[in-house]
């Protein structure tokens, strides 16, 4: 069963700032997440209750609503010293 995808306004703003190539890479990962939210380089971030998926230099931060089968993307950030 596939999952739905909900992108928070904050994450939408961050996505608009990306180049077309970076956005295409992240869109591909969104499709993969909908098929299986735990596939790929996914890590649970302790203390935040959030999952993290790596896409090159970018990180997709998201939570899951198991009851509704929805992935909620909370942020898309470039990896840096203060990403998390």
N, C-alpha and C positions, 0 to 999 in steps of 0.2 A: 504494500500500500504506500502511495506517495504522500508526502507531507506538503502542507501549504506553506507559503512563504509570506511573511509580513515584515516590511522594512520600515523601521522607525524613522521619523522625520530627520533626526540628527544624522542617521546613516545615509539617508537620501542626499542630504547636503554634502556629505563627505564624498559620495559617489559622483556627484556632479562636477567636483573639482579634479577628478582623475582624467588622465589622457584616455583616448579611445581604446588603445591597446590594453591598458590596465583594466579598464572597465569591462572589456570583452573577456579577459581572463577571469575576473571576478564573477561575471554573469555565468560563465561555464561552471564555476564552482557552485554557484547558487543552484543550478540544475542538478548537480551531483548531490548536493545537500538534500534536495527535495526527494531524491530516490533513497538516500540513506544518510541521515544526519551525523553518523559516527564514522563514515568512511573517509579515508585520507588522513592527513596529519591533524587530528583533532585531539585537544587536551582539555581537561576540566580544570578551570582556574579555581584554586582553593580560596575560600573566603568570599568569593563573588557569586558562586553558584552559576557561573557563566561558562560556556564552552568557547574554545578558540580554534579556528582553522587557519593554517598558514597558506598564503598564496604569494609566493615570491617574497618581496619585501613588505607585503601587506598582511594584515591580520583581520579576520572577520570575527567579531564577537557576537555571540548569539545565545539565546535561551530556548528551551523547548517547552511547549504546552502539550504534554502527553495525552491529556483527555481529548483535546481538539485536533491533535496531530498537526500543530502549527509550529514553524520555526520563526522566532522573532529575532531579527537582526537588529542589534542595538547600536553597533558601531563598526566602521571600517577604518582602520588606522594603519599608518606606515609604522613599521617596526622601528622603535627608538628606545632610548633609555627610560622614557616615562610612558610607554604604551599601556602598561597595565596599572 
